[in-house]
Amino acid sequence: MKPNYPPAFRRNHSVELKRPARLCFVLSVVLLAAAGTLGVTAPIQAETWTDATGKFQVVGDFLALRNNVVYLRKENGVTIAVPMERLSLASQQTARQMAAAAGTSTSPDAALRDLMAKMQSGDFRAAWDSLPATYQTDVNEVVQAMALNMDADVWNAGKRILGKAVSVLKDKKDFIMGYPALQQPGLDLTAANKNWDAFTGLLDAIVNSDLTDLDKLKTFDGSAFMEGPGKAIGTRMMELAKSLEQDVDPASLPVPMEFPGLETVPMMDFSNVKISTVRVDGDSAVLRLEQPDGKVEARETVRVEGKWVPKEMADGWKEGVEQSKLFLTTVMPQQLKENKPMLLSPLSPVKMFEGVLDQLLAANDQAAFNEVIDGIVEMVGGMMGAEQEPGIPGEGEEMTPFADPPEGGADDPFGAPPAGGANNAADPFGN
């Protein structure tokens, strides 16, 4: 029995299936969202702050976040300075949100330059922090919805195959580069050789991160992820991007860089982009972006919960999130149920591909590796040249199993007098 989709969903079924992919693009645009300033001076409100060990807490007013140090004023009036890393992840997130909400800078161009500078230095956490708090919650809920409604057998099969594919790229590089078809005159493999390890290292970091752990994704928290695995992935991504800038012309890429207003800028080099604010009208603003080639564009931004984000992103965010959740909770589970037998069948393309990867991993010399590749090329050529036999079930139908995927002391971080007396060095708050 087919699922009974809501009327609004049925009216534009083909379009709605693409919403998750559109959301992925919307999330990528966050790289251009303006982050809140980190320097504030006015006290905001009292909060309960917890240290990284979870043993100590204090109630105090947030004063400022400067140079990765949080300034708090305790109830007894004492001001303390706490390095960000000495706080729990929850308290770190609170400090960032309060700093952004109370930022003294109202200039969206200054915020965008700050974000771009952090991104270019490898601080991918800045992209997450540039999202309004409710947007962060939306992202967490979308990822969790995907994990909660994903079939574990299908997911684990995909994870296993992806791991094997990365292993082939890592362990069989010499055999791949030595394949005869790649030795043609005029085919320059210099850039591929140079960036191979950085590329495979990035893939390996992703495959072995929380992003492929279905159980962890069920309780996904973007803040914790960006502080941990996301930081390592971001560092590797930055290294690869910078290396590719030296060897690859972005204009020659089959998929162009589509950051709004920065289409011709090298992949991660924003240093020569001139940004200025044309006008600010309350929570709306227009930015002027001048690219290195002299091209000038105007981009609308809006302030959401104290964060400047592209207007296009803000306009489509709510609908994109709603449609993504609808897909992940309604369509995807039904499609997985219907297609799981085919996907996991011993004769399915998925299993055949895994078998090929096993053969490639087992190849101990160039000749054995070439033989496997030659067999694949021959099989694919035969399939493409063969005519479809009449009477095959499903003949004439579109065989698409899935729609577009959703895309004081050493223990005292606060330097406060210990509670219960000056000799109690274990208490960082001195309440």
Buried (B, 14 or more C-beta within 10 A) or exposed (E): EEEEBEEEBEEEEEEBBBBBBBBBEBBBBBBBBBBBBBEBEEBBEBBEBBBBEEEBBBEBBBBBBBEEBBBBBBEEEBEBBBEBEBBBBBBBBBBBBBBBBBBEBEBBBBBBBBBBBBBBEBBBBBBBBBBBBEBBBBBBBBBBBBBBBBBEEBBEBBBEBBBBBBBBBBBBBEBBEEBEEEEEEEEEEEEBEEBBBBBBBBBBBBBBBBBBBBEBBBEBBBBBBBBEBBBBBBBBBBBBBBBBBEEBEBEEEEEEBEBBBBBEBBBBBBEEBEBBBEEBEEEBBBBBBBBEEEEEEEBBBBBBBBBBBBBBBBEBBEEBBBBBBBBBEBBBBBBBEEBBEEBBEEEBEBBBBBEBBEBBBEBEEBEEBBEBBEEBEEEEEEEEEEEEEEEEEEEEEEEEEEBBEBBBEEBBBBBBBBBEEEEEEEBBBBB
